[in-house]
Amino acid sequence: MNWKKEMLHQHPIFDDYYYNDKTHEIYCEYLDKVIIPTKHHSGYMVFIAEDFVESKTKSYRVHRFIMECLLGREIKEGYVVNHIDGDKTNNLPSNLEEITYSENTKHAYANELAKGKKGEENSQAKLSEEEAKRIPELRKEGMSVRHIAELYGVSVKSIYSILSGKRWKHLVKE
């Protein structure tokens, strides 16, 4: 193969593997071939990197591998590699950034790549959908907010949040 060394970035751990800036390919010097990644069920592109001296293998996500090659080090602890455009298969360096877990989560929600779970699907939910639907009805029947809160074992604030549409708002629209 005709690989120009000045365009290659060596991986900091798997030193037989390189990322090529010009062709955007991963090359294994030991095998003298381009590594073809596959799409994992998570949506990320992955490949198996092998340490030929220690006979160890590791499944590598391509975006992490590329970023580690470009940085010349492993990803810092507490950090992840984010796909700026949200496309898990777009592993061009201009689409990758090393950010904190918190920043990554905020990015995912801001770009609608992740969505909060509503109602009973939310692990923080203390009420069932039927209970949440019944609260406005009980209030209309004249039951006090405090009594409703005691009945369902939740705070008065939670009842007011449901009645005002701040919580369980997907039910209020029905």
C-alpha positions, 0 to 999 in steps of 0.5 A: 500500500502507498501510505504517506507517513506524514498523513498518518496518526499513530494510535497511542496504545495500539501502535500498529494502527493508524488513522489517515487524515487524507483518506479517513481510513484506519490502517494496520501496519502489521497486517498491511491493510485497511481495517473495515469497520462494521456498524454495531447495534448501538449505531456506532462504527466499530472494529477489533484492534489487536495487540499483536505482541501481547495477543490481546484484542479490543472492540474499538468504536471508530470515533474514539479511535480516531480522536485518540489518534489525533490527540496522541493520547487516550480520552481523558477520564470523565470525558467522551467523544461527541458527534457534533452533528449527532450522526454516529457514523460520521467520524470525520475529525471535524465532527468529533469533540472531546467533552464531559459526560454532562456536556454530551448529555446536554448536547443530546437533549438540545439536539433531540437525540435523547428524549426524557421518559414520560409518565410511568416510564420515568424512573422517578414517577411515583404515580401511575397514569391512571392516578395522575389522570384522576387528580384533576377529576378529584379536584373538580369534585371538591377534594382539597389538594392536601387531601389528594396529596395524602391519598397518593402519598406525594407532596402538595407541590406535586399535586399543584404541578400536575394541576398546572400542567408542569408535570404529566403534561402529556395527559393534560393535552388529552 
